[in-house]
């Protein structure tokens, strides 16, 4: 193999590796965001009764349990044992990319890219 061909091949492999990393990052971000959006959609579609909230631990856990594998969910806490997530922030992570779902007391639910 000539030196020029070797250098060209090495450069092509390096570029392919960079694209693969970028593509993987994009796929992971889309997976994290899609997971958070799926939970958001389930919470918005829920028929909330008097006194129920989009921050109810049972509702959040039920929606999260319906997600496919491969997503790590963190941030659910109920330290005061009132049955509601304490801050409303739930993080969805795929690979090293995350999305944040924020469930507000007033029923609004936001999703953003990045960590909570």
N, C-alpha and C positions, 0 to 999 in steps of 0.2 A: 504494500500500500504506500503510495507516495505521501510525502510529508504534507503537501497541500491538501490531498484528499483526507488525510487523517485529521488535520486541523479543521477542515470543513465539517467532517462527521462529528468531531468533538463539539464544535460550536452548535451544530444542529441538535445534538443530544442535550446540550446545556439549555438551549432555548425551549426544547420540548419539555424538559424538566421544569423550567420556569412556568411554562403555560399550564402544565399539569398542576402545579402548586396553586396557581391563580384560579384555575378551573375548580380545583377541590375547595378552595376557600369560598368561591361563589356558590358551589353546590351546598356546602355546609351552612352558609348564611341563609340561603333559600330554605333549607330544611328547618333551621331554627325559627325563622320568621313564619314559615307555613305552620309549624307546630303551635306557635303562639296565636296565630290567626285562627286556627282550628278551635282552640280552647275559647278564644274570644267569641267566635260564632256560636258555639254551644252555650256559653253564658248568656249571650244576647237573646238566644232563642228560648231560654228557660222561662217557664211560666212561674214567675216569683209570686209567692203568696205574701200576705201581710207579715211584715217583720223579716222576710228573707232578703238576702243581699247577694250581689255578684261576688262578694268576698267570703261567702259561707264556705268553710273548709270542705264540707261534704260535696257541694256543687263543684268546687275547684278540683277536688280529687277525682270525682266521677268523670269530669271532662278530660283530665290528664290521663286517667286510666284507659281512655279510648284511643290515645295516640299510638301510632306504630312504634316499634323499638328503634333504638339508635339515638334517641333524644334524652338528654339528662335534664331533669327539672329540679330546680332549687329555689329556695326562698319562702316556702310555705311555713309559716310559724303562727302559733296560737298560744303564746306564753300566758296570756290572761284567761285562757280557757273559756272564752265567750262563744266559741264555735266559728269565729271569723278570723281570716288571715289578718295579722296585726298591721301590716303596712300596705297590703294590696299588691306588692311587687312579686312577680313570679318570673324567674329566668329560665329560658329554654336554650340549651346548648347542644350543638352538633359539632363534633370535632373541636375546634377552638373558636368557633363563631357562635355568637349569642343573640338572642332577641329578648326583650323585656315586655311583659304584659303588666299593666298597672290597672287594677280594679279600684275605682274610686267609690267612696261612700255614697255618692249621689247616683250611682249606677252606670256612670260613664266608664268605658273600658278602652284603654289606649294600648297600642303595640308599637314599639320602636326597635330599631336595630341596635345592637350593643348590649352590654351588661346593664343590670339594674343598679 
